[in-house]
């Protein structure tokens, strides 16, 4: 089953468009995990189990694991999700971008080492830096388009033939790079007008990964109105810190579950 098929099935079976981002920061972990050698895995496993009933996918951010020399725990986590929550696609948030020969190795890392279902990619070096990911048939390739950070406007609003660069990227993805239906786009919830423009440009079939709600302040009703497709889906609406660190006490799993449930319900109410 391809990533887009798996994602569509998960939206239906879970009744959720929520993607839970896994950005483990040990300085914010509950006291009960202090001193554990595998505390990053233990924390993320607890979050995954608590939030799986309310989420349709999980998005581990590789930098949080790599900075802590915990890539082995990321491998274990991806394996755990696949075995225990097989209906939830794994999106490796890596934002890789490099020349083709190097991109081949990054693709192996994402899809072979971590066995992710999709990976985020920076497309600003052009097609030959994206093609090695697309060579993995059925895997999702999620391209940075209009990012949620304020500095994204420094480059993404530059005009090319009168068209903002982010819409040019959306057009390349929709018209040239998505021959096998593998592409998706990252578009931030913090910019609903641009989100709506991207949805209009790519049509209903392309999924959008939408960070920026929760701690970054994106408005859920505005996000859903701008990013939904005709069937009321088409979105991976991501929340990380607001769910992961809903509580630093003994109730951290319960609090994470409640935050995920509330976020799912708020998204569904806007659909």
Beta strands, then each sheet from edge to edge (+ up, - down):
strand 1: 18-22
strand 2: 57-60
strand 3: 89-96
strand 4: 118-121
strand 5: 140-146
strand 6: 159-160
strand 7: 163-164
strand 8: 183-187
strand 9: 208-210
strand 10: 235-239
sheet 1: 1+ 2+ 3+ 4+ 5+ 8+ 9+ 10+ 1+
sheet 2: 6+ 7-
end
